[in-house]
Amino acid sequence: MTQIGFTSVPDSLSAIHEGQGTTGRYFRFLNSYLELIFVYNQKELE
């Protein structure tokens, strides 16, 4: 999304959701944000 002009929240590059097996990337808008969630650890996710 950054390649098409959106700005990601800087701290979101290391946003690991401990115990859930996922990590996220956040994009801020005027009055909201969008979080894209990715599998970080398959065993932890299960």
Distance bins in CASP14 RR format, pairs under 12 A and 6 or more apart:
PFRMAT RR
TARGET T0000
AUTHOR 0000-0000-0000
RMODE 2
METHOD distances of the structure
MODEL  1
1 7 0 0 0 0 1 0 0 0 0 0 0
1 8 1 0 0 1 0 0 0 0 0 0 0
1 9 0 0 0 0 0 1 0 0 0 0 0
1 12 0 0 0 0 0 1 0 0 0 0 0
1 25 0 0 0 0 1 0 0 0 0 0 0
1 26 0 0 0 0 0 1 0 0 0 0 0
1 27 1 0 1 0 0 0 0 0 0 0 0
1 28 0 0 0 0 0 1 0 0 0 0 0
1 29 0 0 0 0 0 1 0 0 0 0 0
1 34 0 0 0 0 1 0 0 0 0 0 0
1 35 0 0 0 0 0 1 0 0 0 0 0
1 36 1 0 0 1 0 0 0 0 0 0 0
2 8 1 0 1 0 0 0 0 0 0 0 0
2 9 0 0 0 0 0 1 0 0 0 0 0
2 10 0 0 0 0 0 1 0 0 0 0 0
2 12 0 0 0 0 0 1 0 0 0 0 0
2 13 0 0 0 0 0 1 0 0 0 0 0
2 25 0 0 0 0 1 0 0 0 0 0 0
2 26 0 0 0 0 0 1 0 0 0 0 0
2 27 0 0 0 0 1 0 0 0 0 0 0
2 36 0 0 0 0 0 1 0 0 0 0 0
4 27 0 0 0 0 0 1 0 0 0 0 0
5 27 0 0 0 0 1 0 0 0 0 0 0
6 12 0 0 0 0 0 1 0 0 0 0 0
6 25 0 0 0 0 0 1 0 0 0 0 0
6 26 0 0 0 0 0 1 0 0 0 0 0
6 27 1 0 1 0 0 0 0 0 0 0 0
6 28 0 0 0 0 1 0 0 0 0 0 0
6 29 0 0 0 0 1 0 0 0 0 0 0
6 33 0 0 0 0 0 1 0 0 0 0 0
6 34 0 0 0 0 1 0 0 0 0 0 0
6 36 0 0 0 0 0 1 0 0 0 0 0
7 25 0 0 0 0 0 1 0 0 0 0 0
7 26 0 0 0 0 1 0 0 0 0 0 0
7 27 1 0 0 1 0 0 0 0 0 0 0
7 28 1 0 0 1 0 0 0 0 0 0 0
7 29 0 0 0 0 1 0 0 0 0 0 0
7 33 0 0 0 0 0 1 0 0 0 0 0
7 34 0 0 0 0 0 1 0 0 0 0 0
8 14 0 0 0 0 0 1 0 0 0 0 0
8 15 0 0 0 0 0 1 0 0 0 0 0
8 24 0 0 0 0 1 0 0 0 0 0 0
8 25 1 0 1 0 0 0 0 0 0 0 0
8 26 1 0 0 1 0 0 0 0 0 0 0
8 27 1 0 1 0 0 0 0 0 0 0 0
8 28 0 0 0 0 1 0 0 0 0 0 0
8 29 0 0 0 0 0 1 0 0 0 0 0
8 33 0 0 0 0 1 0 0 0 0 0 0
8 34 0 0 0 0 1 0 0 0 0 0 0
8 35 0 0 0 0 0 1 0 0 0 0 0
8 36 0 0 0 0 1 0 0 0 0 0 0
9 15 0 0 0 0 1 0 0 0 0 0 0
9 24 0 0 0 0 1 0 0 0 0 0 0
9 25 0 0 0 0 1 0 0 0 0 0 0
9 26 1 0 1 0 0 0 0 0 0 0 0
9 27 1 0 0 1 0 0 0 0 0 0 0
9 28 1 0 1 0 0 0 0 0 0 0 0
9 29 0 0 0 0 0 1 0 0 0 0 0
9 33 1 0 0 1 0 0 0 0 0 0 0
9 34 0 0 0 0 0 1 0 0 0 0 0
9 35 0 0 0 0 1 0 0 0 0 0 0
9 36 0 0 0 0 0 1 0 0 0 0 0
10 25 0 0 0 0 0 1 0 0 0 0 0
10 26 0 0 0 0 1 0 0 0 0 0 0
10 27 0 0 0 0 0 1 0 0 0 0 0
10 28 0 0 0 0 0 1 0 0 0 0 0
11 24 0 0 0 0 0 1 0 0 0 0 0
11 25 0 0 0 0 0 1 0 0 0 0 0
11 26 0 0 0 0 1 0 0 0 0 0 0
11 28 0 0 0 0 0 1 0 0 0 0 0
12 23 0 0 0 0 1 0 0 0 0 0 0
12 24 1 0 0 1 0 0 0 0 0 0 0
12 25 1 0 1 0 0 0 0 0 0 0 0
12 26 1 1 0 0 0 0 0 0 0 0 0
12 27 0 0 0 0 1 0 0 0 0 0 0
12 28 0 0 0 0 1 0 0 0 0 0 0
12 33 0 0 0 0 1 0 0 0 0 0 0
12 34 0 0 0 0 0 1 0 0 0 0 0
12 35 1 0 0 1 0 0 0 0 0 0 0
12 36 0 0 0 0 1 0 0 0 0 0 0
12 37 0 0 0 0 0 1 0 0 0 0 0
12 38 0 0 0 0 0 1 0 0 0 0 0
13 23 0 0 0 0 1 0 0 0 0 0 0
13 24 0 0 0 0 1 0 0 0 0 0 0
13 25 1 0 0 1 0 0 0 0 0 0 0
13 26 0 0 0 0 1 0 0 0 0 0 0
13 38 0 0 0 0 0 1 0 0 0 0 0
14 23 0 0 0 0 1 0 0 0 0 0 0
14 24 0 0 0 0 1 0 0 0 0 0 0
14 25 0 0 0 0 0 1 0 0 0 0 0
14 26 0 0 0 0 0 1 0 0 0 0 0
14 40 0 0 0 0 0 1 0 0 0 0 0
15 21 0 0 0 0 0 1 0 0 0 0 0
15 22 0 0 0 0 1 0 0 0 0 0 0
15 23 1 0 0 1 0 0 0 0 0 0 0
15 24 1 0 1 0 0 0 0 0 0 0 0
15 25 1 0 0 1 0 0 0 0 0 0 0
15 26 1 0 0 1 0 0 0 0 0 0 0
15 33 0 0 0 0 0 1 0 0 0 0 0
15 35 0 0 0 0 1 0 0 0 0 0 0
15 36 0 0 0 0 0 1 0 0 0 0 0
15 37 0 0 0 0 1 0 0 0 0 0 0
15 38 0 0 0 0 0 1 0 0 0 0 0
15 40 0 0 0 0 1 0 0 0 0 0 0
16 22 1 0 0 1 0 0 0 0 0 0 0
16 23 1 0 1 0 0 0 0 0 0 0 0
16 24 1 0 0 1 0 0 0 0 0 0 0
16 25 0 0 0 0 0 1 0 0 0 0 0
16 37 0 0 0 0 0 1 0 0 0 0 0
16 38 0 0 0 0 0 1 0 0 0 0 0
16 39 0 0 0 0 0 1 0 0 0 0 0
16 40 1 0 1 0 0 0 0 0 0 0 0
16 41 0 0 0 0 1 0 0 0 0 0 0
16 44 0 0 0 0 1 0 0 0 0 0 0
17 23 1 0 0 1 0 0 0 0 0 0 0
17 24 1 0 0 1 0 0 0 0 0 0 0
17 25 0 0 0 0 0 1 0 0 0 0 0
17 35 0 0 0 0 0 1 0 0 0 0 0
17 37 1 0 0 1 0 0 0 0 0 0 0
17 38 0 0 0 0 0 1 0 0 0 0 0
17 39 0 0 0 0 0 1 0 0 0 0 0
17 40 1 0 0 1 0 0 0 0 0 0 0
17 41 0 0 0 0 1 0 0 0 0 0 0
17 44 0 0 0 0 1 0 0 0 0 0 0
17 45 0 0 0 0 1 0 0 0 0 0 0
18 40 0 0 0 0 1 0 0 0 0 0 0
18 41 0 0 0 0 1 0 0 0 0 0 0
18 44 0 0 0 0 1 0 0 0 0 0 0
19 40 0 0 0 0 1 0 0 0 0 0 0
19 41 0 0 0 0 1 0 0 0 0 0 0
19 43 0 0 0 0 0 1 0 0 0 0 0
19 44 1 0 1 0 0 0 0 0 0 0 0
19 45 0 0 0 0 1 0 0 0 0 0 0
19 46 0 0 0 0 0 1 0 0 0 0 0
20 37 0 0 0 0 1 0 0 0 0 0 0
20 38 0 0 0 0 0 1 0 0 0 0 0
20 39 0 0 0 0 1 0 0 0 0 0 0
20 40 0 0 0 0 1 0 0 0 0 0 0
20 41 0 0 0 0 1 0 0 0 0 0 0
20 42 0 0 0 0 0 1 0 0 0 0 0
20 43 0 0 0 0 0 1 0 0 0 0 0
20 44 1 0 0 1 0 0 0 0 0 0 0
20 45 1 0 0 1 0 0 0 0 0 0 0
20 46 0 0 0 0 0 1 0 0 0 0 0
21 37 0 0 0 0 1 0 0 0 0 0 0
21 38 0 0 0 0 1 0 0 0 0 0 0
21 39 1 0 0 1 0 0 0 0 0 0 0
21 40 1 0 1 0 0 0 0 0 0 0 0
21 41 1 0 1 0 0 0 0 0 0 0 0
21 42 1 0 0 1 0 0 0 0 0 0 0
21 43 0 0 0 0 1 0 0 0 0 0 0
21 44 1 1 0 0 0 0 0 0 0 0 0
21 45 1 0 1 0 0 0 0 0 0 0 0
21 46 0 0 0 0 1 0 0 0 0 0 0
22 35 0 0 0 0 0 1 0 0 0 0 0
22 36 0 0 0 0 0 1 0 0 0 0 0
22 37 1 0 1 0 0 0 0 0 0 0 0
22 38 1 0 0 1 0 0 0 0 0 0 0
22 39 1 0 0 1 0 0 0 0 0 0 0
22 40 1 0 1 0 0 0 0 0 0 0 0
22 41 0 0 0 0 1 0 0 0 0 0 0
22 42 0 0 0 0 0 1 0 0 0 0 0
22 44 0 0 0 0 1 0 0 0 0 0 0
22 45 1 0 0 1 0 0 0 0 0 0 0
22 46 0 0 0 0 0 1 0 0 0 0 0
23 35 0 0 0 0 0 1 0 0 0 0 0
23 36 0 0 0 0 1 0 0 0 0 0 0
23 37 1 0 0 1 0 0 0 0 0 0 0
23 38 1 0 1 0 0 0 0 0 0 0 0
23 39 0 0 0 0 1 0 0 0 0 0 0
23 40 1 0 1 0 0 0 0 0 0 0 0
23 41 0 0 0 0 1 0 0 0 0 0 0
23 44 0 0 0 0 0 1 0 0 0 0 0
23 45 0 0 0 0 0 1 0 0 0 0 0
24 33 0 0 0 0 0 1 0 0 0 0 0
24 34 0 0 0 0 0 1 0 0 0 0 0
24 35 1 0 1 0 0 0 0 0 0 0 0
24 36 1 0 0 1 0 0 0 0 0 0 0
24 37 1 0 1 0 0 0 0 0 0 0 0
24 38 1 0 0 1 0 0 0 0 0 0 0
24 39 0 0 0 0 0 1 0 0 0 0 0
24 40 0 0 0 0 1 0 0 0 0 0 0
25 33 0 0 0 0 0 1 0 0 0 0 0
25 34 0 0 0 0 1 0 0 0 0 0 0
25 35 1 0 0 1 0 0 0 0 0 0 0
25 36 1 0 1 0 0 0 0 0 0 0 0
25 37 0 0 0 0 1 0 0 0 0 0 0
25 38 1 0 0 1 0 0 0 0 0 0 0
25 40 0 0 0 0 0 1 0 0 0 0 0
26 32 0 0 0 0 0 1 0 0 0 0 0
26 33 1 0 1 0 0 0 0 0 0 0 0
26 34 1 0 0 1 0 0 0 0 0 0 0
26 35 1 0 1 0 0 0 0 0 0 0 0
26 36 1 0 0 1 0 0 0 0 0 0 0
26 37 0 0 0 0 0 1 0 0 0 0 0
27 33 1 0 0 1 0 0 0 0 0 0 0
27 34 1 0 1 0 0 0 0 0 0 0 0
27 35 1 0 0 1 0 0 0 0 0 0 0
27 36 1 0 0 1 0 0 0 0 0 0 0
28 34 0 0 0 0 1 0 0 0 0 0 0
28 35 0 0 0 0 0 1 0 0 0 0 0
29 35 0 0 0 0 0 1 0 0 0 0 0
37 45 0 0 0 0 0 1 0 0 0 0 0
38 45 0 0 0 0 0 1 0 0 0 0 0
39 45 1 0 1 0 0 0 0 0 0 0 0
39 46 0 0 0 0 0 1 0 0 0 0 0
END
